[in-house]
Amino acid sequence: MPSSLSAYGLLAFAIVFEVAGSSMLQRSEQFTRFIPAVATIACFAASLFFLSQALKAIPLGVAYAIWGGVGIILTTLVSVFVFRFTVDLAAIIGIALIVAGVVVINVFSNSVAHS
């Protein structure tokens, strides 16, 4: 079983690959471009592999909350800075609420194994 620190490192890799996969999904143009489509599948597979390894030391709900929360922030940043999408106030508030939920889980929940 990985240590808590290395489990969070594995979770970070899972997040990076998930964001890369989402970005490549945009580039694949609905899976009509071969190389971006293959890269999408490879990135999502790697993401799920690293997430599964992180789950050896991090509870599922906590890991998924962090994976989803950080993933949505990074994916939004990629969308804004790489793909030039705009984000309105409602989207920013929604993302902030998701981040707040992740913070509450990690700081106040007994479900999190603090080392």
Secondary structure, DSSP 8 states (H G I E B T S, - for coil): ---HHHHHHHHHHHHHHHHHHHHHHHHTTTTTSHHHHHHHHHHHHHHHHHHHHHTTTS-HHHHHHHHHHHHHHHHHHHHHHTS-----HHHHHHHHHHHHHHHHHHHH-TTS---
